[in-house]
Amino acid sequence: MRPGAEDLCARLGLAGAPLIRYPEGSQPVYSVGDRHVLKLFPAAAAQDGITEARVLSHVQGRLPVPTPQVHDFGTYENGWRYVLMSRLPGTGLATAWPDIPPTARERIITDAAQALAALHALDPEPLADALGPADWDVFLAGQRAGAVDRQRTCGLPESWLEQIPAFLDSVTLPADAATGAAAGSRRALLHTEFMRQHLIVDPADDWRLTGLFDFEPAMIGDPAYDFVGVGLFVTRAEPGLLPRFMKAYGTTYDPRQLLAYTLLHVYSNLPWYLRELPSPPEPSLDALAEAWFGQEL
């Protein structure tokens, strides 16, 4: 991998720049000196490279938090794609969180919520040719059909699995406005993995939020879908944080709706979440929805 990254950097005019691979991420990502980041996409994930470049270009300078600036993108050898982008200053929020004072945490939550609201306020139509799903309702129907098997594959116990069909049947999700439904949901540009791992803060500047990155899994759909990542990976059931986020965002979502989207999310892994987040007072999906998504401010 590294020789290819070095060769590509040379082609991009960055020969000799220090190249360090980041340990995280689903795709190979390298820092290139102090100013650039090179993200690589194998042929099987080539469309993700197109999505990353298109979305980053679309949001550039339009959010209240910085996003990487695209310097170059295109194809490499054997169907691989790449995106060369600017490097954002600061420290990953997931790593920094234990050291951040409570008042600074609350400000970060507010700033992150306003950033997500700004993302959702952008017109997604210029990206509709590159981002899916083409039909949100069809997408949800497919996710619903595979929900139990998806969690069974992840190792969820039968006592939880048997609750999923009835729970999903009991939750009404808004229809896709693009289908002409009278009570349709607003279509928005979704990050889909809005989490501490993709937010950056500056400890030298009172923990100011300095970056949002990783747009390769972006989609167009119901804004509530992005609150799966918010609840599970940003506020993480810490008392008061999710209501504060929703207040700053400008919309309050029903906890059961958000747990339904958690079960329907493309990366859903309920056994992992149950290990990482506080347990509900009783082993039911209704109690789980309240524990993770329904705390009062």
Backbone hydrogen bonds, N-H to C=O, Kabsch-Sander energy under -0.5 kcal/mol:
donor,donor_aa,acceptor,acceptor_aa,energy
5,A,1,M,-2.2
6,E,2,R,-2.8
7,D,3,P,-2.4
8,L,4,G,-2.5
9,C,5,A,-2.4
10,A,6,E,-2.0
11,R,7,D,-2.0
12,L,8,L,-1.6
13,G,10,A,-1.4
14,L,9,C,-3.3
17,A,14,L,-1.8
20,I,18,P,-0.5
20,I,31,S,-2.0
22,Y,29,V,-2.8
30,Y,38,L,-2.8
31,S,20,I,-3.1
32,V,36,H,-2.8
33,G,18,P,-3.0
33,G,31,S,-0.6
35,R,32,V,-0.7
36,H,32,V,-1.3
37,V,85,M,-2.7
38,L,30,Y,-3.0
39,K,37,V,-0.5
39,K,83,V,-2.6
40,L,28,P,-2.9
41,F,81,R,-2.7
45,A,42,P,-2.1
46,A,43,A,-1.6
48,D,45,A,-0.8
49,G,45,A,-1.1
50,I,46,A,-1.6
51,T,47,Q,-2.5
52,E,48,D,-2.8
53,A,49,G,-2.1
54,R,50,I,-2.6
55,V,51,T,-2.9
56,L,52,E,-2.4
57,S,53,A,-2.0
58,H,54,R,-1.9
59,V,55,V,-2.4
60,Q,56,L,-1.1
62,R,59,V,-2.6
71,H,69,Q,-0.5
71,H,84,L,-3.1
72,D,84,L,-1.8
74,G,82,Y,-1.8
76,Y,80,W,-3.3
79,G,76,Y,-0.5
80,W,77,E,-2.2
81,R,41,F,-2.5
82,Y,74,G,-2.3
83,V,39,K,-2.1
84,L,72,D,-3.4
85,M,37,V,-2.9
85,M,83,V,-0.6
86,S,69,Q,-2.0
87,R,35,R,-2.0
88,L,86,S,-0.5
91,T,201,V,-3.7
93,L,196,R,-0.7
93,L,199,L,-2.9
94,A,196,R,-1.0
96,A,92,G,-2.2
97,W,93,L,-2.1
99,D,96,A,-1.9
100,I,96,A,-0.5
100,I,97,W,-1.6
105,R,101,P,-2.3
106,E,102,P,-2.2
107,R,103,T,-1.7
108,I,104,A,-2.5
109,I,105,R,-2.5
110,T,106,E,-2.1
111,D,107,R,-2.7
112,A,108,I,-2.9
113,A,109,I,-2.2
114,Q,110,T,-2.0
115,A,111,D,-1.9
116,L,112,A,-2.3
117,A,113,A,-2.4
118,A,114,Q,-2.0
119,L,115,A,-2.1
120,H,116,L,-2.5
121,A,117,A,-1.2
122,L,118,A,-0.7
122,L,119,L,-1.0
127,L,124,P,-2.1
128,A,125,E,-1.8
130,A,127,L,-1.9
131,L,127,L,-2.2
139,F,135,D,-2.2
140,L,136,W,-2.6
141,A,137,D,-2.3
142,G,138,V,-2.2
143,Q,139,F,-2.3
144,R,140,L,-2.8
145,A,141,A,-2.2
146,G,142,G,-1.3
147,A,144,R,-1.1
150,R,146,G,-2.4
151,Q,147,A,-1.9
152,R,148,V,-2.4
153,T,149,D,-2.3
154,C,150,R,-1.1
155,G,151,Q,-0.6
155,G,152,R,-1.1
156,L,151,Q,-2.5
160,W,157,P,-1.3
161,L,157,P,-2.2
162,E,158,E,-2.6
163,Q,160,W,-1.5
164,I,160,W,-0.7
164,I,161,L,-1.2
167,F,163,Q,-2.1
168,L,164,I,-2.7
169,D,165,P,-2.2
170,S,166,A,-1.4
171,V,167,F,-0.6
171,V,168,L,-0.9
172,T,170,S,-0.5
173,L,171,V,-0.7
175,A,183,A,-0.6
177,A,185,S,-1.1
179,T,176,D,-1.7
180,G,177,A,-1.6
181,A,176,D,-0.9
184,G,181,A,-1.2
185,S,175,A,-4.1
188,A,221,G,-2.4
190,L,188,A,-0.6
190,L,219,M,-3.3
195,M,193,E,-1.1
196,R,233,F,-1.4
198,H,195,M,-2.1
199,L,196,R,-1.6
200,I,211,G,-2.3
201,V,91,T,-3.0
202,D,208,R,-2.2
205,D,202,D,-1.4
206,D,203,P,-0.6
207,W,202,D,-1.3
208,R,202,D,-0.9
208,R,205,D,-1.1
210,T,200,I,-2.9
211,G,200,I,-1.2
212,L,66,P,-1.8
213,F,198,H,-1.9
218,A,215,F,-1.8
219,M,190,L,-1.6
220,I,132,G,-2.0
221,G,188,A,-2.3
225,Y,222,D,-1.8
226,D,223,P,-1.5
227,F,224,A,-1.6
228,V,225,Y,-1.3
230,V,226,D,-1.4
231,G,227,F,-2.5
232,L,228,V,-2.4
233,F,229,G,-2.5
234,V,229,G,-0.6
234,V,230,V,-1.8
235,T,230,V,-2.7
236,R,230,V,-0.6
236,R,231,G,-0.5
237,A,231,G,-0.6
238,E,235,T,-2.4
241,L,238,E,-2.0
242,L,238,E,-0.6
244,R,240,G,-1.6
245,F,241,L,-2.5
246,M,242,L,-2.8
247,K,243,P,-2.4
248,A,244,R,-2.2
249,Y,245,F,-2.3
250,G,246,M,-2.7
251,T,246,M,-1.1
258,L,254,D,-1.9
259,L,255,P,-2.0
260,A,256,R,-2.1
261,Y,257,Q,-2.2
262,T,258,L,-1.7
263,L,259,L,-2.0
264,L,260,A,-1.4
265,H,261,Y,-1.1
268,S,265,H,-1.8
272,W,269,N,-0.5
273,Y,269,N,-1.8
274,L,270,L,-2.6
275,R,271,P,-1.3
276,E,272,W,-1.7
277,L,273,Y,-2.5
284,S,282,E,-2.4
288,L,284,S,-2.1
289,A,285,L,-2.4
290,E,286,D,-1.7
291,A,287,A,-2.3
292,W,288,L,-2.2
293,F,289,A,-2.3
294,G,290,E,-1.5
